Amino acid sequence: MQLYKDQTLRIHNSLTGKKDVFEPINEGHVGMYVCGPTVYSNVHLGNCRTFMSFDMIFRYFKHLGYKVRYVRNITDAGHLENDADEGEDKIAKKAKLEQIEPMEVVQRYTVDFHNTLQQFNLLPPSIEPTATGHIIEQIEIIKEILEKGLAYEANGSVYFDVIKFNENHDYGKLSGRKLEDMITNTRELTAQDEKRNPQDFALWKKAEPQHIMRWPSPWGDGFPGWHLECTAMSTKYLGENFDIHGGGMDLKFPHHECEIAQAEASTGKSPVNYWMHANMLTLNGRKMSKSTDNNIYPAEIFSGNNNILSKPYTPAVVRFFMMQAHYTSILDLSDDALQASEKGYNRLMEALDNVDKLKTSGKSDFDVKAWQQKCYEAMNDDFNTPILIAQLFEAVKHINLIKEDNETISAEDKDLLASSLKAFVYDVLGIENQSLTKDDSNTLNGVMELLIDIRNEARAKKDFATSDKIRDQLVELGIQIKDGKDGTTFSVN
């Protein structure tokens, strides 16, 4: 279904600083590129949030009926320490430490990356290219920039000439920086520096004898600069001008700024219509950092093997927690926040289990079509998942009222409610029902039937102390008992 024809989607565009109406270059098609990981260590939770955010965006475009080409790269070479033009390659350094080949490092942590994202129920991208698989394309772009006089060679390395580029372009337009201010606030070059200006950045770096990862080029053996790979791969698979480029907020400058400069220098075109940036994840109110031990990996959350959280949490609960904040907002992870999300997640899953079982009537007290439109309005407002989730819980409230015979719903509205709720939860937000496995559910149901029978016998004998004790202790365990005219039911909070 081509739902996009009836929806007006607005996206916060980092390039314009405002919400712009989304108009794809080719009707019915979306080209989206997202900067992927540098695979030299286990993927951390902050990165997972970024990829989860763009997975939700990918899913919503697909839900609206767009044909989406989603490209997310793997950086397996050229990313030096501190995102700089000098220093060791992050992957090569890890390989030396562990005394293995660099590509063994790449393979190990690419597998970890895929496994972790699969646990979070992320859809795979349409294409997942690697930097090392596109060395030829990167060399060709460097040649084009050199021919246009916007780069220069120095001692086997090639640097992008930012000041020359800025004569006819606007370097800094994405991050809101002025080149004049950058020049004022940077140190002067030393005699050992190869760059003409401190703002210049590497397109190709000469490989010193000890550098493991190296390729032949017209300028000698070396390796591409970190910023270049994304220009090469996005251009190859999405064209010289495409719809959306995304990544973490920390990549806006210098990485994305340099991407724009490289693309405009080589093609003469502005590469991207909508730049999108996801915000960071903090832990207990502080920036995540290995050095301060304020850090947690996804596997540690799932297993409970950590010193930060009181219990394990499923990937679905963590994903639900992530979706409760707008992708452009800073989100703080804490035990209290995850516990609250777990309760909300269980309520939502219970409603999804109940919606198909609702009794129908000739009329509806709940305006399902108006509710559905509010869900779309939330997502069309720059993918506003917290507002969408508030609307989902509005539906949960009505499902519970209908279940308890305090409201009615028609068969037509029930079908629309069930299909819409499942679409927004499962297809758009990507949240799986991991609350209980089938075996766990059968066991719990059996135990609860036994406890309810014992409680009912106690009540029949007017042994209210025992019946209240059963009820109260179940509440402490997160299980709510509800007595109704059709008998006693329970729900897991």
N, C-alpha and C positions, 0 to 999 in steps of 0.2 A: 504493500500500500504506500502511496506517495503522500504521506501525512504532511510532509514539509510544505506542500502547496497551500495548506490551510494554517500554517504556523509562521509567526514572525519571530525569529530568533535574534537576540542581541548578545554580542560578545564583548567583554572588556578587552579592548585592543591596547596593548602596551605602547604601540607606536603612536596612537592618537591621544591616549590618556583618557578615553571615554568609551562608553558602550556604543558600539556600531552595529547597525543591522547587518546580519550575515547575508551576503550575496555571493554565492559560489561563482568561480570563473566559468565553469561549465555546469549548466543546470542539471540537477539530480546527481552531481558528482562532487566529492570532497577529497582534496589532497591534503594530507596532514603529516607533518614531520615532527618527531619528538626526539630530543637528545637522550640517548640511552646511557648505560653505565660504562665506566672504565673498569674492566673486569680484572682487578688485582687483589680483591678481598671479598668477603661475604657482603651481600647487599644489605645496607642498613635501612632502618625503618623510615627515615626521612626520605630516602630515595623511593621506597615503596609507596609512600603517600603521593609523590609526584606522578609515578606511573599509574597508580590507582585512579588519580584524578583524570588523567587523559584516557584511561580505559573507560571511565564513566562517560566522558565526552564522545569517545569513539562509539560506545554503545548507544548513546542518544541519537547521534546522526544516523546510525543503522536503523534504530527504532522508527525514526521519521521517514525512512524509505530511501535515504541517500545511498549511493554506491560509494564506499569509502576506500581509498588507498591510504593505509596508515603505515608509515615508514618510521621505524625506531632503530637506531644504529647500535652497534657494539663497538666501543673504542678499545682496540687491542694493540695499539701502538701510538707513539707520538705525544702522549699526555705526560708532561714532565711534572715533577714535584712542585707544589704551590701554584699550579696552573701557570707557570712562568716559561720563559724562553731558554732558561739555563737550568742545569741540574740533571738528575737521573730520571730516566723513564720509569714510571711507577711500576709497570709490569716487569721490566728488566731487573729493577731493584729487588722485587719480590722473588724473582727467579734465582738471583744470586744468593739471597738469604736462605732459600730452601734447597739450593743446589739442584735445580731442575731446569728444564728448557722453558723459555718464556711462553711458548704455546701450550705447555702443560699447565702453567698458571692460568692462561686464558681459558683453556678447556674446563678446568676445575671450577672456576668462579662463574663461568657462563652457565654451566650446569646448575650451580647453586642458585643463580639468578632466576633461571627458568623454573626450577622447582619451587622456589619461594613465591614467585608470581602466580604459579599454578595453584598453590595452596590458597592464595587470596582470590582465586577465581578470575584472574585477568585473562581476557582474550588475547591470543597471540596477534602481533601486528601482521599486516599483509606482507611486508618485506622487512627483514632484519639484516641489513648489510653490515659488513665489518670494514674498519679503516684499512687493514692490510689487504683486503680484497679489492681496493680501489686506489692503489698507488699510482697506476697509469693515469687515471682520471685526474688525480691531484696534480701530477706533474704537468699535464696539459693545461690546467687552469693557471698554474704558475707561469708557464710560457706566455699565455695570453696577457696576463697582468704585466709581465716584463715588457712585452711588445708595446703596450700602451704607456709605458714609462711610469707606471705607478708602483714599481718594485725595483729593487736593485740587488746585485750579487755582491757579497763580501766574504772572501776567504772560503768559498765553497758553500756558504749559506745564502739564502735569499730572504730578504725582508720586505714587508709591505711599507711603502712610503706614505704614512698617514698625513703629513703636512701637504705633500703634493696632491694627494687624493682630495683633501679638504678644500682645495682651491675651487673645485667645481661641484663638490658634494658636501653633505652635512654629516661628518663623523661625530657621533654622540647623540644623534636624534632619537634613538631608542631609549637610552638611559637618561636623557635630559641633561647631558654634560656638554660643556663648551670646550673645544680644543684649547682655546686661549687659557682657560682656567687650569686645564690639565698640565699645560706646559709650565705655568707659573708654579704649580704645586709639586713638580717632580725635580729630582736631583739632576745635576749636570752629568753628562757622560764622561767617563774616564778614558784615558788613552787606549785602554785595552778593549773598550766596547767596539763592536763591529757596526752597531746601528748608527745611523745619521742623527736620529732623534730618539729620545727615551720612549715615545709613544709608538714607535714602529714595532711591528710584531713579526715573528718568524713564519714564513711560508714553507721554508725548507731549511733544515739544520744539518750542517756537516757532522758526520759521525766520527767521533774521536776513536782511536784504536781500540779502546776498551768497551765501546758501545756495541752491545750484542745485536740489537735490532737495526738493520741497515739495508738499504736498497740502492742500486745504481741509478744515477740521474745525469742529466747534461751538466750538472755542477759538481759531480763527484758523488761518492757514496754518502748516504745520509738518510734522513727520515722526515716525513712531513710535519709541519706545525700542527698543533692540536686543533686550531680553529678551522683548518682547511678541509678536513674530512667531511664535515657536515655540509659544507657548500658543495663538495663534489657529489656526495650521495643524494642529497635532496634534489639537486639539479638533474642528476641522471634519472631518478625514478619519478619525480614530480614535475619536472620542467623548470624553465628559467624563472617563471612566476607561478606560484602556487598559493593555495588558500590559507593554510594555518601552519605556523611553526610554534611549538611549545617546548617547555622545559622548566626547570626550577628557577626561582627568583634569583638565585645566586649566579645564574648563567647570563643574566641580562647584560652585564658588563664584566669582563670585556668580551666574553665568548660570542654572544649573539651580535654585539655591535661589530665585531670583526667579521662575522659571517656576512652581514649586510654590506660592509665595505668590500670584501672579496668578490661578492656576487655582482655588485654594481660596477666594480672595476673590470670584471671579466666579461660581463654580458651587456652592461649599459642599462640594465633593468633593475627595478626594485624587486627583490626576490619573493617577498611575502606580503599578503594583504592583511592578515591578522596575526599579531604576535601575542601569545598567551603565556602567562607565568604563574606557576603554582607556588604557594608560600611554604614556609618551613614548619617542621614539627619540633616542638620543645618537649622536654621531659621534666616533670615536676617544677615547671616554671623557669627552667634553665636550658640553655642551648645544649643539645646533645654533643658529647665530646668523649672520645676514648681516653684522652689524657687526664681528664678529671673524674673518670669512671662514672660519668653521668651518661650512660649509653646502654641500649638494650637491642638485641637482635630479634627478628621475628621468631626464630626457632625457640628462643628463650621464653618468649611470651606464650607460645603454644604448649611448651613442656612444663612451664612453671619453674624452670631451673634458673632462677635469678634472685637477687637480693632486693629487688625493687617492688615487685608486685606480690600480693598476698596469695594468689592462686593462678592457675593456668587460664587462658582465654582462647577460644577457638578463632581461627582465621576469619570466620563470618562475623563474629562479634567485633573483632578489630576493624574489619572493613566497614561495618555499620557505624562504629565510632568515628572513623575517618569521614564518612559521608555526612555526618551531622554538622560539619563545619564547611563553610564555603571554601572552594579550592584556593581562593586568593587570600584567605585569612590565616594567621598563625594559629596553630592548633597545639594545645598542651596535653600531653599524655600523662595520666596519673592512674593510680589504682582506683581512686574514687570515681574518676571519669569512666573507666572501663567497667566498673561494677554497675554504674547507672546505665551505660550502654547495653550491658548484658540483660538487664531487666527490661529495657525497652525493646531489645531484639526479641526476647522470649514472648513478650506481649504481641509483637507483630507476627511472629511465626504462629502463635496460637490462633490469631485472627485469620491467617491464611489457611490454617487447617480447618477452621470452622465455616468459612464463607460459602463453600459448596454445600454444606449441610443445612443452611438456613431454610426455614419454612417460608413459602411464598404466599402472597395474598393478592387481592385484586388491585390494591393500590400501594403506593410507596410514601412513607413519611420522610425518606431521605432522597434529596435531589441528586441522583448519581451523576447525571450529565453535567450539572453545574460544578460538582466536586471534581470530575475528571478534567474539566476545562481549567480549574484552578491548579491542578497538577501540571498541566502543560504550561500555564502561565509562569509557574515557578521555574521550570526547566528552561523556558524561553528567555528568562531574565538572567542571562549569563550562567546557566546551569546551576541554579540556586537549590542545591540539594537539601539544605536545612529547612527551607520553606516547603519543599516537596515532602520531606519526612513529617513535618507538622500536618500536612494534608493527609498523609497516610494514616496518622494516628486519629485524625478526625473520622476517617473511615472505620478504624478499629473501634472507636466509641460507638458508632452506629451498628456495627456488626454485633457487638455485645448487647446492645439494647434490643436488637431484633431477635437475637438468640434467647433473650430472657422475656420475650413476648411483650416488651414495652414499646416496640415500634414494628411497623410492617414494611415489606418490600415486595414488589411485583416480580414475576419470573424474569421478565425482560431486564429490569434493573439489576436483579441479582446476577444475571449472566454478565452484564456490563461491569458491575462492581468487581466480580471475581476476575474477569479477564484483565481489567485495568490495573487492579491491585497487583496481580501477578506480573504484569508487564513492567510496571514501575519498580517493583522490588527485585524481581529476578533478572529481567532483561536490561533495564536501564541502570539501576544501582548495582547490579551484579552481586546481590546478597543471596547466598545459598541458605537453605534450611538445614543447618548443622546442629540444631538443638538436641536432637536425639537420633541415634541410629534405630533401625527397625527392631533389633533385638533389645536394645535398651528400653525402647518404648513399650514393648510387650512386657518386659519385666516390671517396669514402673506401673503399668496399668494393673498387672496382677497384684502387686503389693498394695496399691491404693484401693483396689476392690476389697481386699482383705481388711485393711484398716477402716474403711468406710463401713463395712459390715459390723466390725467390732464396735465402732462408735455408735452405729444405729442401735445395736443391742443394748449398749450402756444407756443410751437415751430412753429406750423403751422401759428399762428398769429404773429410770429416774436417777441413774448414776451420772449426774452431770459433771462431777469432778473428773471422771475418766474421759468422758466425751470432750470436755473442754481442754483437757491435757493433750489429747490426740490432736485436736484442732490447732492449739497454740504451738505445739512443738513442730507441726508441719509448716506453720507460718514461718518459724525460725529457720526452717530448711528451704524456704522460698516456694512452698506449695500452698496454694490458697484453696480452701474447701468452700463450696457454695451450695447451700440448701435451697432447693426450689420445689415447685409443685410436682415436677416430673422426677424428683429424686435428688440425690447428692452428686455433684460433679466436682472436678478439681482442675486447677490450672497451675502451671509452673511459671513463677515470676522470673 
